[in-house]
């Protein structure tokens, strides 16, 4: 028994060094990188982990949430698609994390922070994607943005109303990841957003532009030849070519962020693209708005999705007793509780709930969705 106790004590002593070793490895990162042991901290102080850095703990907390699991049945662009290979919010999230980590590793920045904020950035998306988000924005007393709702989920809704108590850096990246239409790289974020947060913004765009092209081709509404000539010539004509071109260019154009650039460079470097690739990427983004996103917003599926959101929202605002009590833990109004409850639904669940209230509301356009 004595030998067993000694072995256990030795093991615990070794564990105490694991997190410290990981934090020491972070000291080898770029001088511009975020470091977990220098985090601005959590709203509620906690004892550090034996095995994980603070950003690693945040990543793990996010992927074990109900909100993260629900992403597998939430729309990316095509609403409740009939095919098995269309992108969902979950597969999109994993692609963003993969692209973001590739960029962060190449630039010697903090991969764990990029991964954590990537996994959390879309938790607040409504059912039916941006169609649902726009409809919810019209219905909510305070408006609605999925990035703000993602932050609300990790701060107030998950873990039975306690929130996840994430670090400041992860929460900042989540709430600041959304981008306006146009050249979002024109925004000066060097002073306000971590480099890892900037990586999330650009990785999000690289991911969705490319998988949305693949989905549009799969759906028969777009051909690669239809893309602007400059886009095909600059970025490539295949999924892998475009991603490789964009990621490689981002790393090259942002090289100063690695800490290995010209030491005479003044100020904090940012995450960017070279002028020709940036122009092609913006051209592609606007093309996708005009030829895919806006037309899909006028489709029959989108009209049905809007009606489903409206019916469910009105029902729950008028009958708040049917909203689970978990959504009233912070004395929310009926309007806010309905927003939180409805925005957390998957596409399939929202369709089933609406069909139970108004049979036939989905008009048969979501034929693959089980309604019972």
N, C-alpha and C positions, 0 to 999 in steps of 0.2 A: 504493500500500500504506500509505503514511504517513497518508493521509487516512482510509483505512478503519480503522486502529488508533485514530486520534483519535476517530472516530465511536463506536467500540466503548467506549472509555474514558468518553466523555461519557454513553453509555447506561447503563453500570454506575453512574456517579455519580448519575444520576437515580434508578435503582432503589433506592439506599440511602435515599432520602427517602420511599419509598412507605409502608413500615410505620410510620415516625415520623409521617407525615401521618395515617394511620389512628388511631394512638394519640392524636394531638392532637384528632381528632374525638371520641374517647371522653371527653375532658375536658369536652365540652359536655353529657354525659349528666347525669342526676340525681345529686346528691351521694351518694345511697344505692346507685347502680349499681356493679356490679363492673367493674373496668378490667383489661384484659389485662396491661398492663405493671406492674400492682400485684398480679398473681396470687401466690398462695402457692407457685407454682412446680411443677416436675416432680420426680419421685423422682431422675431422672438429668438433670443440667444439660445443656442443649443450646445451640448457637449460635442466635440468633434468625433468623427468616426475613427475607428482603429485602422480600417482598411481602405477607405476612400477619401478622396479630396472633396471639398464642398461642391464643386461642379459635378463630380461623379454622383454624389448623393442626389443632386437635383435631377439628373438624367434618370436615375433609377426610380425616384418618386413619381416622375411624370409617366413613365411607361407602365407603371403598375396602377394607373388610375382607370376608372370606368370611362372617363371622357376619351382617353387614348384608345381604349378598346372599341369604342363606338365609331371611330374614324373608318373602320373597315366597311361600314355600310352608309357612308356619307358621300354625296356627289362631289366629284372634282369639277367636271364640265358637263358631261352627259348624264342626265338625270335617270337614276335607276335603270341603267342600260341592260339590254338583254344578253349581251355577250359577256363572257367570263374574263376577258383580257383588258377591259377598259380600266383606266386608272381610277382609284378611289382616293379619298383623303389620306388613308393610311399608307398606301403605296407611294403617294406623292410625298408624304412626310419622310418616309425612309429614303427616297431619292434625294430630297433636300439635304438630309443628314449626311448621306454618302458624298454628295458633291461638296458640301460645306467642309467636311473633314478632309477631303483631298486638297482643297485650297488652303485650309489652315495648316495642314502638315507641310505642304510645300513652302509656305511662308513662315514656318516656325512659330505659329501662333497656337492658341490653346484649343486643341481639338475637342476636349471634354466640354468646354463651354459652348462651342458651336453645336455639338451634338445635343446637349441638354436643351438649348433654346430652339433648335430645329424640331425636336420631338414635341415641344409645347406650342409651337407658333400657330397651329391651326385648330387647337382644341375647341375654340369658340365658334367654329363654323356651324351655321344652321343646316337643317336638312335642305337639299336641293341647291346647294352651293350659293353662288352670288345672286341667283334669282331669289332664293330664300332670304339672303342677307338684305337685299334691297327692300323686300316686302316687310321684313321685320323692322327695318329702319323707319318705314312709314307708320307702322303700328305702335311702336314703343314711345312712351311719353318722353324719353330722353334720347331717342335715336338709337341706332345700333351699328356697331362695327365689329367684325369678327375678331380683330386684334385686341380690342378693348375687352370683349367677352372672354377671349382666351386668358387674359390677365385676371379677370374676375373669377374664372374657374379655378385657377391655381391659388388665388388669394383667399377666396371666400366660399366657394361651393364644394370643392372636393373635400374628402375626408370628413364627411358628416358636418360640413360647415366650418371646420377648423382651417381649411386651406392647407397647402403644402409647405408653407413657410420657406419659400425658395430664396436664393440669394438675389441681391439687388441686380446683379449683372444679367442673370437669366430672365428676370422679370422685365428688365429694360429691353432686352432683345426681342422678347415675345410681343410687347406692346408697340414696338417701333418697326416691325418687319414689313408692314403694308406700304405699298408704293403707289403714288398717283400715276395716272395715265401720262405718257410722255417720257422724257428722259429723266428718270429718277436719280441718275448719277449726278445731275446738276445740283442736287441738294448738298449743302455743306454739312456733313455729319461728323467731321473729324473731331470737333470739339465736344460733341454731345453723345456720341455713340461709340462703344468699343469697336475695335477692328473686327472682333469676332461677330458683333452685331451687324456690322456692315457686310461681312461675309454671308450671314444668313439672308440678308436682303437680296444680294445678287445670286446666291445659290437657289433661292426660291424661284427667281425668274428663269434661270437656266433650266431648272427642272420642269416648271410648268409649261414653258414655251415649247420645249421639245416633246414632252409626252402628250401635250394637247395636239400637236401636229400629228403624232402617231394615231391618236384616237380619232381625229377628224378624217384621216386617210382611211382608217378602219371602218368608219361610219359611211364612207363614200361621199363625203361632202367636200373633200379637198384632195388634190393630187400634189405631189412634191413639185411637179413642174409648174404648178400654179403659184408657188412662192415667188416673190420678187427675184429677178435675175441676180441682183447684187447680193441678196441673201445667200442664194445657192453658190455663187462664185466665191464669196468671202467665207462663209461658214461651213460649206459642204452640203451634200445632198442626202446624206443618211443621218439617222438618229445619232449614231456614235461619232460621226465626223463633226456634227454641229456641237455636241457636248465637249468633245476633245478640243476643238478650236476655241470655244468660249472659255473653258477652264484654263487652258494653257495660256491664253491671252490675258486673262485676269491675273494669273500668277506673275506673268512677265511685266505687265503694266503696273502691278502693285508691289514690285520687288523691294522697294524701300522699306515696306512694312516688315520685311524679314529681319531687319537690322543689319543686313549685309550690303546695303546700298552705299551711296556716296555719303560719308559722314558729314559733309558740308551742307547736306540738305537741311533746311530749316523747317521747324514745325513738325507736327505729327503727320505721318503719311496716311493715305487713305486707300481703300479698296476700289479699284477702277478698271477700265478697259482702255485699250489703245483706240485712237480716233476712228480708224476704219472698221474695226470690229464693233465698237460701240455704236457707230452709225448703222451698221447692218443689223445689230440686235434691236435697236429702236425701230428700225424699219420693219423688222419681223414682228415685233410686239404690236405695232399699229396695224399691220396687215391682219394679225390674228383677231384684233378687236373688230375690224371692219368685216372680215370674211367668216369668222367663226363665232366669237363671243356674242356680238350684238345680234346676228341672225338667230342663234340658238335661243336668245332671250325672247324671241318672238314666236317660238315654236309652240305647238299644241301642248307638249309636255311642260313647258315653262308656264303656260297659262293655267294648266291644271295645278301645278305646284303652287302658284300664287294663291289660287282659290283654297287649296288645302291649308296653307298657312293662315289665311284670313279666317276661315271657318274655325280652325282649332284655337286660334288666339281669342276670338270673340267668345267661344264656348268657355274657355278657362278663365277669362276675365269676369264673365258673368257667373261662373260657378267655381270660385276659388277653392271651395272645399274639396274639389276633385284633384287639386294639385297636391302632390306629396308634401307633407309638413316640412321636409328637409329644405324646401325652397323658401320657407318663411323664418329660418333660423335667425336672421339678422333684421327682423321686423320689416321685411320688404313689403311694398304695396302689392295689390293684386296684379297691377300692370307689370311690375318688375318680376314677380314670381312667375307670371305667365311667360314672360320673355325668357327667363332662365330655364324653365321647364321645356318649353317648345323648342328653343334653340339647341338644347341638348339632344333632341330626338334624332334618330337615324331616319333616312329616307323611308325605309320600309315601315318603321314603327309609326311615323307620321301618316303614311298612307292608310295603314290599318286603322288607326284611331279615327281618321276622317271618314273612312268607309263605314265605320260603326255608327257614326253620327248621321251621315248622309250617304246611304248606299248608292253607288253609281257615280259618286263625285269624281272618281279618277277616270271615268269615261273609257276604261279599258286600255288606256295608253301605257299602263304599267303592268302588262299581262304576266310578266314573270314574277311579280311580287306576291308572295303568299298573303292572303287577306284574312286568314283565320289562324 
